[in-house]
Amino acid sequence: MNIPFLDLSRIEESLKERLKNRFAKVLEVGVFSGGKEVEQFEKSVSSFLNSAFSIPCANGTDALELALRALNIGSGDEVIVPAMTWVSTAEAVVLVGAKPVFWDTDTAGLLRNDWEKAVTSKTKAVIPVHLYGKMLEMVDLTEKAKFSGLFVIEDAAQAFGAFQNGRAAGTWGDVGCLSFYPTKNFGALGEAGMCLTQDANLATQIRLLLNHGQPIRDQHEVVGRNSRIDSIQAAFLNVILEDLQVNQQKRKAIVKQYLEAFSGIEGLRLPTGILDSAHNAHLFVIKTERRDELKAFLEEKGIGTAIHYPMILPDMLPYRSEGDFANARRLAETGLSLPLNPYLKKEEVEFIIEMILNFFVRW
Ligand SMILES: Cc1ncc(COP(=O)(O)O)c(C=O)c1O
């Protein structure tokens, strides 16, 4: 067997056809920046997530930077960031001239809920990251942030389509940031991202910043940049959104199989809450002290896995910082992501399960 961790060439034929047709249509219309596809994309996401403003941009990292800039966060300010996340979360903070202050996560990789201990007189915001697709407890987080007078920027890059108490990931904070990087549950055929906000003033500011500070052509009011989405990506995403719910069901069905097969195995810890609506089943991350051995074993059997992520941010050269990051560090040492995507075949899922059982039970 050869089961890649994720192989996007496996996108189903019917979707490939619809994408080709949409590309042909965009070519025909001849609008490659802005236009109707981008407008439709904004509307569809707003309606799906029930978000007042859904502002597409070039990628998820830009979305974070735009959010920070729109909230006037910069030099001299501190922003609380979890020690375990994709690098963009801290990168954006540094790019605007502010300082990321790292805090440990819980054992699932979510900002530990005593993060308010990191608040100082310089703290302006906290960035909860819904890592692997699992949402933090947002009522608790937003109440604490309000109490300390902090902005909340949700990094919902991995959590598109997760809902807590009926409210979508990314719509709880002052700004929510999404990524449509191709490997995401809702991914483009290239790069794209989005800022969600429920505040009209912030929406205006974000739109200004991502389009050279122009409210209208040739009128530049602030120093902005170009972080517009490509129309072709918006068009592809409009098509890909049609299949999202079905694909989500496929992911959750595989998760169910994994959870049933692996429950009770000694030395193997499974993700929690992954079948809930507050988790979009982006990644299935198991934890074991034998992680590297298991990864090599599966590799040998033709099963691709991944590590999200092998190093915590405060250990990386550009972000080096001291502190107690024990849970985040354990996750970097023991976490392993198993294949979880709508393109996996029944016999592949069964083979993955069989091999993992072989490793733990019979080996
Ligand atoms: C948690 C997290 N934050 C931010 C990003 C940045 O998104 P992008 O790759 O679209 O810049 C990603 C995705 O790559 C991510 O997983």
The ligand as an SDF file (V2000), in Angstrom:
LIG
                    3D

 16 16  0  0  0  0  0  0  0  0999 V2000
   -2.5490   27.9810   12.9070 C   0  0  0  0  0  0  0  0  0  0  0  0
   -2.2040   28.6620   11.6160 C   0  0  0  0  0  0  0  0  0  0  0  0
   -2.0640   29.9980   11.5910 N   0  0  0  0  0  0  0  0  0  0  0  0
   -1.7940   30.6640   10.4630 C   0  0  0  0  0  0  0  0  0  0  0  0
   -1.6360   30.0040    9.2560 C   0  0  0  0  0  0  0  0  0  0  0  0
   -1.2290   30.8090    8.0740 C   0  0  0  0  0  0  0  0  0  0  0  0
   -1.9750   30.6190    6.9500 O   0  0  0  0  0  0  0  0  0  0  0  0
   -1.3120   30.7400    5.4900 P   0  0  0  0  0  0  0  0  0  0  0  0
   -0.5070   29.5190    5.2670 O   0  0  0  0  0  0  0  0  0  0  0  0
   -2.5160   30.8280    4.6100 O   0  0  0  0  0  0  0  0  0  0  0  0
   -0.4990   31.9730    5.4580 O   0  0  0  0  0  0  0  0  0  0  0  0
   -1.8030   28.6100    9.2250 C   0  0  0  0  0  0  0  0  0  0  0  0
   -1.7410   27.8240    7.9780 C   0  0  0  0  0  0  0  0  0  0  0  0
   -0.8240   27.5990    7.3180 O   0  0  0  0  0  0  0  0  0  0  0  0
   -2.0660   27.9270   10.4360 C   0  0  0  0  0  0  0  0  0  0  0  0
   -2.2020   26.5940   10.4630 O   0  0  0  0  0  0  0  0  0  0  0  0
  1  2  1  0
  2  3  1  0
  2 15  2  0
  3  4  2  0
  4  5  1  0
  5  6  1  0
  5 12  2  0
  6  7  1  0
  7  8  1  0
  8  9  2  0
  8 10  1  0
  8 11  1  0
 12 13  1  0
 12 15  1  0
 13 14  2  0
 15 16  1  0
M  END
$$$$
